[in-house]
């Protein structure tokens, strides 16, 4: 997948609309704010969905390993 600005902003909009992320007021470096830049944080729901997706992907990798579709060194 090629990440271009149109894709990025579409995905951010969908994540915001679904309540998985929220815009954050926190800035990484005080005094270097750029009014155009936006920062986001995971919501509680977003964290739960992320953990569930991680478990789902892990189980797929384990299944592929069990079926010898890929070796342990390739699972990284």
N, CA, C and O atoms as a Maestro MAE file, in Angstrom:
{
 s_m_m2io_version
 :::
 2.0.0
}

f_m_ct {
 s_m_title
 :::
 protein
 m_atom[304] {
  # First column is atom index #
  i_m_mmod_type
  r_m_x_coord
  r_m_y_coord
  r_m_z_coord
  i_m_residue_number
  s_m_chain_name
  s_m_pdb_residue_name
  s_m_pdb_atom_name
  i_m_atomic_number
  :::
  1 25 0.852 -1.180 0.000 1 A "UNK " " N  " 7
  2 3 0.000 0.000 0.000 1 A "UNK " " CA " 6
  3 2 0.888 1.231 0.000 1 A "UNK " " C  " 6
  4 15 1.830 1.332 0.787 1 A "UNK " " O  " 8
  5 25 0.595 2.119 -0.847 2 A "UNK " " N  " 7
  6 3 1.346 3.369 -0.914 2 A "UNK " " CA " 6
  7 2 0.612 4.417 -0.078 2 A "UNK " " C  " 6
  8 15 -0.572 4.680 -0.286 2 A "UNK " " O  " 8
  9 25 1.339 5.006 0.867 3 A "UNK " " N  " 7
  10 3 0.729 6.006 1.744 3 A "UNK " " CA " 6
  11 2 0.919 7.385 1.140 3 A "UNK " " C  " 6
  12 15 2.041 7.883 1.046 3 A "UNK " " O  " 8
  13 25 -0.163 7.987 0.740 4 A "UNK " " N  " 7
  14 3 -0.156 9.344 0.186 4 A "UNK " " CA " 6
  15 2 -1.075 10.191 1.058 4 A "UNK " " C  " 6
  16 15 -1.922 9.644 1.764 4 A "UNK " " O  " 8
  17 25 -0.928 11.510 1.024 5 A "UNK " " N  " 7
  18 3 -1.726 12.360 1.926 5 A "UNK " " CA " 6
  19 2 -3.222 12.075 1.873 5 A "UNK " " C  " 6
  20 15 -3.873 12.064 2.917 5 A "UNK " " O  " 8
  21 25 -3.778 11.846 0.708 6 A "UNK " " N  " 7
  22 3 -5.211 11.575 0.611 6 A "UNK " " CA " 6
  23 2 -5.612 10.331 1.386 6 A "UNK " " C  " 6
  24 15 -6.644 10.314 2.058 6 A "UNK " " O  " 8
  25 25 -4.781 9.273 1.290 7 A "UNK " " N  " 7
  26 3 -5.062 8.045 2.035 7 A "UNK " " CA " 6
  27 2 -4.942 8.296 3.529 7 A "UNK " " C  " 6
  28 15 -5.807 7.884 4.303 7 A "UNK " " O  " 8
  29 25 -3.883 8.963 3.934 8 A "UNK " " N  " 7
  30 3 -3.628 9.208 5.351 8 A "UNK " " CA " 6
  31 2 -4.788 9.973 5.985 8 A "UNK " " C  " 6
  32 15 -5.282 9.590 7.045 8 A "UNK " " O  " 8
  33 25 -5.213 11.037 5.348 9 A "UNK " " N  " 7
  34 3 -6.275 11.847 5.935 9 A "UNK " " CA " 6
  35 2 -7.615 11.114 5.937 9 A "UNK " " C  " 6
  36 15 -8.426 11.308 6.842 9 A "UNK " " O  " 8
  37 25 -7.849 10.278 4.932 10 A "UNK " " N  " 7
  38 3 -9.073 9.461 4.916 10 A "UNK " " CA " 6
  39 2 -9.075 8.478 6.076 10 A "UNK " " C  " 6
  40 15 -10.087 8.315 6.757 10 A "UNK " " O  " 8
  41 25 -7.946 7.828 6.298 11 A "UNK " " N  " 7
  42 3 -7.842 6.863 7.393 11 A "UNK " " CA " 6
  43 2 -7.989 7.571 8.737 11 A "UNK " " C  " 6
  44 15 -8.714 7.092 9.610 11 A "UNK " " O  " 8
  45 25 -7.308 8.709 8.914 12 A "UNK " " N  " 7
  46 3 -7.434 9.457 10.169 12 A "UNK " " CA " 6
  47 2 -8.888 9.858 10.409 12 A "UNK " " C  " 6
  48 15 -9.384 9.757 11.531 12 A "UNK " " O  " 8
  49 25 -9.558 10.303 9.377 13 A "UNK " " N  " 7
  50 3 -10.966 10.703 9.517 13 A "UNK " " CA " 6
  51 2 -11.821 9.515 9.958 13 A "UNK " " C  " 6
  52 15 -12.657 9.654 10.851 13 A "UNK " " O  " 8
  53 25 -11.619 8.347 9.338 14 A "UNK " " N  " 7
  54 3 -12.391 7.161 9.717 14 A "UNK " " CA " 6
  55 2 -12.090 6.743 11.152 14 A "UNK " " C  " 6
  56 15 -12.999 6.363 11.890 14 A "UNK " " O  " 8
  57 25 -10.818 6.811 11.555 15 A "UNK " " N  " 7
  58 3 -10.460 6.446 12.926 15 A "UNK " " CA " 6
  59 2 -11.093 7.406 13.931 15 A "UNK " " C  " 6
  60 15 -11.563 6.982 14.987 15 A "UNK " " O  " 8
  61 25 -11.105 8.695 13.603 16 A "UNK " " N  " 7
  62 3 -11.754 9.685 14.465 16 A "UNK " " CA " 6
  63 2 -13.254 9.428 14.553 16 A "UNK " " C  " 6
  64 15 -13.825 9.425 15.644 16 A "UNK " " O  " 8
  65 25 -13.893 9.212 13.399 17 A "UNK " " N  " 7
  66 3 -15.340 8.995 13.355 17 A "UNK " " CA " 6
  67 2 -15.746 7.741 14.120 17 A "UNK " " C  " 6
  68 15 -16.824 7.693 14.714 17 A "UNK " " O  " 8
  69 25 -14.877 6.719 14.106 18 A "UNK " " N  " 7
  70 3 -15.215 5.467 14.788 18 A "UNK " " CA " 6
  71 2 -14.845 5.494 16.265 18 A "UNK " " C  " 6
  72 15 -15.130 4.547 16.998 18 A "UNK " " O  " 8
  73 25 -14.210 6.581 16.703 19 A "UNK " " N  " 7
  74 3 -13.876 6.716 18.115 19 A "UNK " " CA " 6
  75 2 -12.631 5.943 18.546 19 A "UNK " " C  " 6
  76 15 -12.415 5.725 19.738 19 A "UNK " " O  " 8
  77 25 -11.814 5.530 17.581 20 A "UNK " " N  " 7
  78 3 -10.607 4.776 17.923 20 A "UNK " " CA " 6
  79 2 -9.436 5.695 18.283 20 A "UNK " " C  " 6
  80 15 -8.536 5.299 19.023 20 A "UNK " " O  " 8
  81 25 -9.453 6.914 17.758 21 A "UNK " " N  " 7
  82 3 -8.446 7.916 18.109 21 A "UNK " " CA " 6
  83 2 -9.163 9.225 18.422 21 A "UNK " " C  " 6
  84 15 -10.330 9.415 18.079 21 A "UNK " " O  " 8
  85 25 -8.435 10.119 19.081 22 A "UNK " " N  " 7
  86 3 -8.955 11.457 19.376 22 A "UNK " " CA " 6
  87 2 -7.812 12.442 19.191 22 A "UNK " " C  " 6
  88 15 -6.648 12.101 19.400 22 A "UNK " " O  " 8
  89 25 -8.145 13.647 18.803 23 A "UNK " " N  " 7
  90 3 -7.108 14.670 18.673 23 A "UNK " " CA " 6
  91 2 -6.591 15.017 20.062 23 A "UNK " " C  " 6
  92 15 -7.363 15.139 21.013 23 A "UNK " " O  " 8
  93 25 -5.293 15.173 20.163 24 A "UNK " " N  " 7
  94 3 -4.650 15.432 21.446 24 A "UNK " " CA " 6
  95 2 -4.145 16.867 21.510 24 A "UNK " " C  " 6
  96 15 -3.729 17.441 20.503 24 A "UNK " " O  " 8
  97 25 -4.189 17.435 22.713 25 A "UNK " " N  " 7
  98 3 -3.619 18.763 22.933 25 A "UNK " " CA " 6
  99 2 -2.133 18.683 23.273 25 A "UNK " " C  " 6
  100 15 -1.434 19.695 23.235 25 A "UNK " " O  " 8
  101 25 -1.648 17.493 23.603 26 A "UNK " " N  " 7
  102 3 -0.229 17.313 23.958 26 A "UNK " " CA " 6
  103 2 0.654 17.553 22.745 26 A "UNK " " C  " 6
  104 15 0.317 17.174 21.623 26 A "UNK " " O  " 8
  105 25 1.774 18.181 22.991 27 A "UNK " " N  " 7
  106 3 2.754 18.436 21.939 27 A "UNK " " CA " 6
  107 2 4.089 17.870 22.392 27 A "UNK " " C  " 6
  108 15 4.418 17.948 23.576 27 A "UNK " " O  " 8
  109 25 4.874 17.297 21.465 28 A "UNK " " N  " 7
  110 3 6.131 16.667 21.869 28 A "UNK " " CA " 6
  111 2 7.166 17.656 22.406 28 A "UNK " " C  " 6
  112 15 7.915 17.331 23.327 28 A "UNK " " O  " 8
  113 25 7.211 18.865 21.831 29 A "UNK " " N  " 7
  114 3 8.194 19.864 22.262 29 A "UNK " " CA " 6
  115 2 7.480 21.191 22.462 29 A "UNK " " C  " 6
  116 15 6.949 21.768 21.513 29 A "UNK " " O  " 8
  117 25 7.470 21.666 23.685 30 A "UNK " " N  " 7
  118 3 6.823 22.947 23.980 30 A "UNK " " CA " 6
  119 2 7.541 24.078 23.255 30 A "UNK " " C  " 6
  120 15 8.769 24.097 23.173 30 A "UNK " " O  " 8
  121 25 6.771 25.006 22.739 31 A "UNK " " N  " 7
  122 3 7.348 26.174 22.080 31 A "UNK " " CA " 6
  123 2 7.630 25.972 20.606 31 A "UNK " " C  " 6
  124 15 8.025 26.916 19.920 31 A "UNK " " O  " 8
  125 25 7.435 24.754 20.100 32 A "UNK " " N  " 7
  126 3 7.671 24.505 18.681 32 A "UNK " " CA " 6
  127 2 6.379 24.072 17.989 32 A "UNK " " C  " 6
  128 15 6.386 23.210 17.110 32 A "UNK " " O  " 8
  129 25 5.284 24.681 18.401 33 A "UNK " " N  " 7
  130 3 3.998 24.312 17.843 33 A "UNK " " CA " 6
  131 2 3.871 24.792 16.404 33 A "UNK " " C  " 6
  132 15 4.323 25.882 16.052 33 A "UNK " " O  " 8
  133 25 3.265 23.981 15.608 34 A "UNK " " N  " 7
  134 3 2.904 24.328 14.241 34 A "UNK " " CA " 6
  135 2 1.386 24.188 14.186 34 A "UNK " " C  " 6
  136 15 0.863 23.083 14.329 34 A "UNK " " O  " 8
  137 25 0.673 25.293 13.981 35 A "UNK " " N  " 7
  138 3 -0.784 25.265 14.062 35 A "UNK " " CA " 6
  139 2 -1.405 24.314 13.040 35 A "UNK " " C  " 6
  140 15 -2.545 23.883 13.212 35 A "UNK " " O  " 8
  141 25 -0.671 23.985 11.985 36 A "UNK " " N  " 7
  142 3 -1.198 23.066 10.975 36 A "UNK " " CA " 6
  143 2 -1.077 21.609 11.399 36 A "UNK " " C  " 6
  144 15 -1.804 20.755 10.891 36 A "UNK " " O  " 8
  145 25 -0.179 21.318 12.312 37 A "UNK " " N  " 7
  146 3 0.085 19.937 12.714 37 A "UNK " " CA " 6
  147 2 -0.938 19.471 13.734 37 A "UNK " " C  " 6
  148 15 -1.300 20.208 14.651 37 A "UNK " " O  " 8
  149 25 -1.399 18.241 13.563 38 A "UNK " " N  " 7
  150 3 -2.351 17.637 14.479 38 A "UNK " " CA " 6
  151 2 -1.712 16.425 15.139 38 A "UNK " " C  " 6
  152 15 -0.924 15.711 14.519 38 A "UNK " " O  " 8
  153 25 -2.053 16.202 16.380 39 A "UNK " " N  " 7
  154 3 -1.555 15.044 17.124 39 A "UNK " " CA " 6
  155 2 -2.760 14.245 17.588 39 A "UNK " " C  " 6
  156 15 -3.802 14.799 17.939 39 A "UNK " " O  " 8
  157 25 -2.593 12.944 17.582 40 A "UNK " " N  " 7
  158 3 -3.700 12.059 17.934 40 A "UNK " " CA " 6
  159 2 -3.256 11.084 19.016 40 A "UNK " " C  " 6
  160 15 -2.068 10.812 19.187 40 A "UNK " " O  " 8
  161 25 -4.234 10.572 19.734 41 A "UNK " " N  " 7
  162 3 -3.987 9.576 20.765 41 A "UNK " " CA " 6
  163 2 -5.037 8.482 20.642 41 A "UNK " " C  " 6
  164 15 -6.156 8.725 20.191 41 A "UNK " " O  " 8
  165 25 -4.664 7.291 21.046 42 A "UNK " " N  " 7
  166 3 -5.640 6.199 21.064 42 A "UNK " " CA " 6
  167 2 -6.659 6.447 22.170 42 A "UNK " " C  " 6
  168 15 -6.313 6.921 23.252 42 A "UNK " " O  " 8
  169 25 -7.883 6.131 21.893 43 A "UNK " " N  " 7
  170 3 -8.913 6.174 22.932 43 A "UNK " " CA " 6
  171 2 -8.898 4.827 23.654 43 A "UNK " " C  " 6
  172 15 -8.180 3.911 23.253 43 A "UNK " " O  " 8
  173 25 -9.681 4.711 24.703 44 A "UNK " " N  " 7
  174 3 -9.802 3.428 25.392 44 A "UNK " " CA " 6
  175 2 -10.291 2.345 24.449 44 A "UNK " " C  " 6
  176 15 -9.775 1.227 24.448 44 A "UNK " " O  " 8
  177 25 -11.291 2.685 23.646 45 A "UNK " " N  " 7
  178 3 -11.807 1.734 22.663 45 A "UNK " " CA " 6
  179 2 -10.738 1.396 21.632 45 A "UNK " " C  " 6
  180 15 -10.593 0.240 21.234 45 A "UNK " " O  " 8
  181 25 -9.989 2.410 21.201 46 A "UNK " " N  " 7
  182 3 -8.912 2.181 20.239 46 A "UNK " " CA " 6
  183 2 -7.866 1.221 20.777 46 A "UNK " " C  " 6
  184 15 -7.364 0.370 20.042 46 A "UNK " " O  " 8
  185 25 -7.536 1.352 22.052 47 A "UNK " " N  " 7
  186 3 -6.567 0.444 22.676 47 A "UNK " " CA " 6
  187 2 -7.099 -0.986 22.705 47 A "UNK " " C  " 6
  188 15 -6.356 -1.932 22.443 47 A "UNK " " O  " 8
  189 25 -8.375 -1.144 23.022 48 A "UNK " " N  " 7
  190 3 -8.974 -2.484 23.041 48 A "UNK " " CA " 6
  191 2 -8.970 -3.105 21.647 48 A "UNK " " C  " 6
  192 15 -8.648 -4.283 21.486 48 A "UNK " " O  " 8
  193 25 -9.326 -2.310 20.647 49 A "UNK " " N  " 7
  194 3 -9.340 -2.806 19.270 49 A "UNK " " CA " 6
  195 2 -7.925 -3.151 18.818 49 A "UNK " " C  " 6
  196 15 -7.722 -4.160 18.143 49 A "UNK " " O  " 8
  197 25 -6.953 -2.334 19.179 50 A "UNK " " N  " 7
  198 3 -5.560 -2.605 18.814 50 A "UNK " " CA " 6
  199 2 -5.084 -3.914 19.430 50 A "UNK " " C  " 6
  200 15 -4.445 -4.717 18.751 50 A "UNK " " O  " 8
  201 25 -5.385 -4.139 20.703 51 A "UNK " " N  " 7
  202 3 -4.983 -5.392 21.362 51 A "UNK " " CA " 6
  203 2 -5.671 -6.591 20.710 51 A "UNK " " C  " 6
  204 15 -5.041 -7.626 20.494 51 A "UNK " " O  " 8
  205 25 -6.948 -6.455 20.398 52 A "UNK " " N  " 7
  206 3 -7.682 -7.555 19.752 52 A "UNK " " CA " 6
  207 2 -7.094 -7.858 18.378 52 A "UNK " " C  " 6
  208 15 -6.943 -9.024 18.011 52 A "UNK " " O  " 8
  209 25 -6.766 -6.836 17.629 53 A "UNK " " N  " 7
  210 3 -6.163 -7.038 16.307 53 A "UNK " " CA " 6
  211 2 -4.781 -7.672 16.432 53 A "UNK " " C  " 6
  212 15 -4.414 -8.516 15.615 53 A "UNK " " O  " 8
  213 25 -4.023 -7.282 17.428 54 A "UNK " " N  " 7
  214 3 -2.714 -7.904 17.675 54 A "UNK " " CA " 6
  215 2 -2.857 -9.389 17.971 54 A "UNK " " C  " 6
  216 15 -2.088 -10.207 17.466 54 A "UNK " " O  " 8
  217 25 -3.849 -9.736 18.797 55 A "UNK " " N  " 7
  218 3 -4.091 -11.156 19.099 55 A "UNK " " CA " 6
  219 2 -4.519 -11.916 17.846 55 A "UNK " " C  " 6
  220 15 -4.090 -13.048 17.623 55 A "UNK " " O  " 8
  221 25 -5.357 -11.294 17.038 56 A "UNK " " N  " 7
  222 3 -5.820 -11.934 15.804 56 A "UNK " " CA " 6
  223 2 -4.648 -12.213 14.863 56 A "UNK " " C  " 6
  224 15 -4.529 -13.308 14.314 56 A "UNK " " O  " 8
  225 25 -3.786 -11.213 14.685 57 A "UNK " " N  " 7
  226 3 -2.629 -11.388 13.804 57 A "UNK " " CA " 6
  227 2 -1.659 -12.429 14.352 57 A "UNK " " C  " 6
  228 15 -1.090 -13.219 13.600 57 A "UNK " " O  " 8
  229 25 -1.478 -12.420 15.671 58 A "UNK " " N  " 7
  230 3 -0.596 -13.406 16.298 58 A "UNK " " CA " 6
  231 2 -1.117 -14.815 16.046 58 A "UNK " " C  " 6
  232 15 -0.341 -15.722 15.743 58 A "UNK " " O  " 8
  233 25 -2.422 -15.000 16.169 59 A "UNK " " N  " 7
  234 3 -2.987 -16.340 15.955 59 A "UNK " " CA " 6
  235 2 -2.820 -16.770 14.494 59 A "UNK " " C  " 6
  236 15 -2.618 -17.954 14.223 59 A "UNK " " O  " 8
  237 25 -2.902 -15.834 13.561 60 A "UNK " " N  " 7
  238 3 -2.685 -16.170 12.155 60 A "UNK " " CA " 6
  239 2 -1.240 -16.603 11.905 60 A "UNK " " C  " 6
  240 15 -0.991 -17.551 11.161 60 A "UNK " " O  " 8
  241 25 -0.298 -15.907 12.526 61 A "UNK " " N  " 7
  242 3 1.109 -16.282 12.380 61 A "UNK " " CA " 6
  243 2 1.339 -17.661 12.993 61 A "UNK " " C  " 6
  244 15 2.023 -18.496 12.401 61 A "UNK " " O  " 8
  245 25 0.772 -17.903 14.172 62 A "UNK " " N  " 7
  246 3 0.922 -19.205 14.819 62 A "UNK " " CA " 6
  247 2 0.329 -20.321 13.961 62 A "UNK " " C  " 6
  248 15 0.915 -21.399 13.858 62 A "UNK " " O  " 8
  249 25 -0.821 -20.073 13.350 63 A "UNK " " N  " 7
  250 3 -1.439 -21.052 12.467 63 A "UNK " " CA " 6
  251 2 -0.539 -21.337 11.261 63 A "UNK " " C  " 6
  252 15 -0.359 -22.492 10.874 63 A "UNK " " O  " 8
  253 25 0.019 -20.289 10.677 64 A "UNK " " N  " 7
  254 3 0.923 -20.461 9.536 64 A "UNK " " CA " 6
  255 2 2.165 -21.244 9.944 64 A "UNK " " C  " 6
  256 15 2.651 -22.073 9.174 64 A "UNK " " O  " 8
  257 25 2.681 -20.995 11.136 65 A "UNK " " N  " 7
  258 3 3.836 -21.755 11.629 65 A "UNK " " CA " 6
  259 2 3.467 -23.221 11.857 65 A "UNK " " C  " 6
  260 15 4.219 -24.117 11.475 65 A "UNK " " O  " 8
  261 25 2.312 -23.466 12.479 66 A "UNK " " N  " 7
  262 3 1.863 -24.832 12.738 66 A "UNK " " CA " 6
  263 2 1.707 -25.622 11.445 66 A "UNK " " C  " 6
  264 15 1.985 -26.821 11.404 66 A "UNK " " O  " 8
  265 25 1.269 -24.955 10.409 67 A "UNK " " N  " 7
  266 3 1.081 -25.618 9.116 67 A "UNK " " CA " 6
  267 2 2.349 -25.585 8.267 67 A "UNK " " C  " 6
  268 15 2.348 -25.957 7.093 67 A "UNK " " O  " 8
  269 25 3.425 -25.129 8.895 68 A "UNK " " N  " 7
  270 3 4.743 -25.053 8.248 68 A "UNK " " CA " 6
  271 2 4.725 -24.200 6.970 68 A "UNK " " C  " 6
  272 15 5.434 -24.481 6.004 68 A "UNK " " O  " 8
  273 25 3.904 -23.164 6.996 69 A "UNK " " N  " 7
  274 3 3.858 -22.234 5.877 69 A "UNK " " CA " 6
  275 2 4.978 -21.204 5.980 69 A "UNK " " C  " 6
  276 15 5.379 -20.609 4.981 69 A "UNK " " O  " 8
  277 25 5.475 -21.003 7.191 70 A "UNK " " N  " 7
  278 3 6.649 -20.168 7.406 70 A "UNK " " CA " 6
  279 2 7.343 -20.636 8.667 70 A "UNK " " C  " 6
  280 15 6.724 -21.177 9.583 70 A "UNK " " O  " 8
  281 25 8.627 -20.415 8.688 71 A "UNK " " N  " 7
  282 3 9.419 -20.867 9.843 71 A "UNK " " CA " 6
  283 2 9.467 -19.801 10.917 71 A "UNK " " C  " 6
  284 15 9.095 -18.653 10.678 71 A "UNK " " O  " 8
  285 25 9.929 -20.184 12.115 72 A "UNK " " N  " 7
  286 3 9.999 -19.215 13.214 72 A "UNK " " CA " 6
  287 2 10.840 -17.983 12.886 72 A "UNK " " C  " 6
  288 15 10.516 -16.885 13.337 72 A "UNK " " O  " 8
  289 25 11.911 -18.144 12.110 73 A "UNK " " N  " 7
  290 3 12.751 -16.989 11.785 73 A "UNK " " CA " 6
  291 2 12.041 -16.016 10.865 73 A "UNK " " C  " 6
  292 15 12.427 -14.849 10.808 73 A "UNK " " O  " 8
  293 25 11.013 -16.451 10.140 74 A "UNK " " N  " 7
  294 3 10.277 -15.583 9.232 74 A "UNK " " CA " 6
  295 2 9.076 -14.931 9.903 74 A "UNK " " C  " 6
  296 15 8.424 -14.073 9.308 74 A "UNK " " O  " 8
  297 25 8.781 -15.327 11.128 75 A "UNK " " N  " 7
  298 3 7.592 -14.817 11.812 75 A "UNK " " CA " 6
  299 2 7.811 -13.440 12.410 75 A "UNK " " C  " 6
  300 15 6.868 -12.830 12.914 75 A "UNK " " O  " 8
  301 25 9.005 -12.951 12.366 76 A "UNK " " N  " 7
  302 3 9.315 -11.664 12.990 76 A "UNK " " CA " 6
  303 2 8.711 -10.522 12.213 76 A "UNK " " C  " 6
  304 15 8.872 -9.362 12.594 76 A "UNK " " O  " 8
  :::
 }
 m_bond[303] {
  # First column is bond index #
  i_m_from
  i_m_to
  i_m_order
  :::
  1 1 2 1
  2 2 3 1
  3 3 4 2
  4 3 5 1
  5 5 6 1
  6 6 7 1
  7 7 8 2
  8 7 9 1
  9 9 10 1
  10 10 11 1
  11 11 12 2
  12 11 13 1
  13 13 14 1
  14 14 15 1
  15 15 16 2
  16 15 17 1
  17 17 18 1
  18 18 19 1
  19 19 20 2
  20 19 21 1
  21 21 22 1
  22 22 23 1
  23 23 24 2
  24 23 25 1
  25 25 26 1
  26 26 27 1
  27 27 28 2
  28 27 29 1
  29 29 30 1
  30 30 31 1
  31 31 32 2
  32 31 33 1
  33 33 34 1
  34 34 35 1
  35 35 36 2
  36 35 37 1
  37 37 38 1
  38 38 39 1
  39 39 40 2
  40 39 41 1
  41 41 42 1
  42 42 43 1
  43 43 44 2
  44 43 45 1
  45 45 46 1
  46 46 47 1
  47 47 48 2
  48 47 49 1
  49 49 50 1
  50 50 51 1
  51 51 52 2
  52 51 53 1
  53 53 54 1
  54 54 55 1
  55 55 56 2
  56 55 57 1
  57 57 58 1
  58 58 59 1
  59 59 60 2
  60 59 61 1
  61 61 62 1
  62 62 63 1
  63 63 64 2
  64 63 65 1
  65 65 66 1
  66 66 67 1
  67 67 68 2
  68 67 69 1
  69 69 70 1
  70 70 71 1
  71 71 72 2
  72 71 73 1
  73 73 74 1
  74 74 75 1
  75 75 76 2
  76 75 77 1
  77 77 78 1
  78 78 79 1
  79 79 80 2
  80 79 81 1
  81 81 82 1
  82 82 83 1
  83 83 84 2
  84 83 85 1
  85 85 86 1
  86 86 87 1
  87 87 88 2
  88 87 89 1
  89 89 90 1
  90 90 91 1
  91 91 92 2
  92 91 93 1
  93 93 94 1
  94 94 95 1
  95 95 96 2
  96 95 97 1
  97 97 98 1
  98 98 99 1
  99 99 100 2
  100 99 101 1
  101 101 102 1
  102 102 103 1
  103 103 104 2
  104 103 105 1
  105 105 106 1
  106 106 107 1
  107 107 108 2
  108 107 109 1
  109 109 110 1
  110 110 111 1
  111 111 112 2
  112 111 113 1
  113 113 114 1
  114 114 115 1
  115 115 116 2
  116 115 117 1
  117 117 118 1
  118 118 119 1
  119 119 120 2
  120 119 121 1
  121 121 122 1
  122 122 123 1
  123 123 124 2
  124 123 125 1
  125 125 126 1
  126 126 127 1
  127 127 128 2
  128 127 129 1
  129 129 130 1
  130 130 131 1
  131 131 132 2
  132 131 133 1
  133 133 134 1
  134 134 135 1
  135 135 136 2
  136 135 137 1
  137 137 138 1
  138 138 139 1
  139 139 140 2
  140 139 141 1
  141 141 142 1
  142 142 143 1
  143 143 144 2
  144 143 145 1
  145 145 146 1
  146 146 147 1
  147 147 148 2
  148 147 149 1
  149 149 150 1
  150 150 151 1
  151 151 152 2
  152 151 153 1
  153 153 154 1
  154 154 155 1
  155 155 156 2
  156 155 157 1
  157 157 158 1
  158 158 159 1
  159 159 160 2
  160 159 161 1
  161 161 162 1
  162 162 163 1
  163 163 164 2
  164 163 165 1
  165 165 166 1
  166 166 167 1
  167 167 168 2
  168 167 169 1
  169 169 170 1
  170 170 171 1
  171 171 172 2
  172 171 173 1
  173 173 174 1
  174 174 175 1
  175 175 176 2
  176 175 177 1
  177 177 178 1
  178 178 179 1
  179 179 180 2
  180 179 181 1
  181 181 182 1
  182 182 183 1
  183 183 184 2
  184 183 185 1
  185 185 186 1
  186 186 187 1
  187 187 188 2
  188 187 189 1
  189 189 190 1
  190 190 191 1
  191 191 192 2
  192 191 193 1
  193 193 194 1
  194 194 195 1
  195 195 196 2
  196 195 197 1
  197 197 198 1
  198 198 199 1
  199 199 200 2
  200 199 201 1
  201 201 202 1
  202 202 203 1
  203 203 204 2
  204 203 205 1
  205 205 206 1
  206 206 207 1
  207 207 208 2
  208 207 209 1
  209 209 210 1
  210 210 211 1
  211 211 212 2
  212 211 213 1
  213 213 214 1
  214 214 215 1
  215 215 216 2
  216 215 217 1
  217 217 218 1
  218 218 219 1
  219 219 220 2
  220 219 221 1
  221 221 222 1
  222 222 223 1
  223 223 224 2
  224 223 225 1
  225 225 226 1
  226 226 227 1
  227 227 228 2
  228 227 229 1
  229 229 230 1
  230 230 231 1
  231 231 232 2
  232 231 233 1
  233 233 234 1
  234 234 235 1
  235 235 236 2
  236 235 237 1
  237 237 238 1
  238 238 239 1
  239 239 240 2
  240 239 241 1
  241 241 242 1
  242 242 243 1
  243 243 244 2
  244 243 245 1
  245 245 246 1
  246 246 247 1
  247 247 248 2
  248 247 249 1
  249 249 250 1
  250 250 251 1
  251 251 252 2
  252 251 253 1
  253 253 254 1
  254 254 255 1
  255 255 256 2
  256 255 257 1
  257 257 258 1
  258 258 259 1
  259 259 260 2
  260 259 261 1
  261 261 262 1
  262 262 263 1
  263 263 264 2
  264 263 265 1
  265 265 266 1
  266 266 267 1
  267 267 268 2
  268 267 269 1
  269 269 270 1
  270 270 271 1
  271 271 272 2
  272 271 273 1
  273 273 274 1
  274 274 275 1
  275 275 276 2
  276 275 277 1
  277 277 278 1
  278 278 279 1
  279 279 280 2
  280 279 281 1
  281 281 282 1
  282 282 283 1
  283 283 284 2
  284 283 285 1
  285 285 286 1
  286 286 287 1
  287 287 288 2
  288 287 289 1
  289 289 290 1
  290 290 291 1
  291 291 292 2
  292 291 293 1
  293 293 294 1
  294 294 295 1
  295 295 296 2
  296 295 297 1
  297 297 298 1
  298 298 299 1
  299 299 300 2
  300 299 301 1
  301 301 302 1
  302 302 303 1
  303 303 304 2
  :::
 }
}
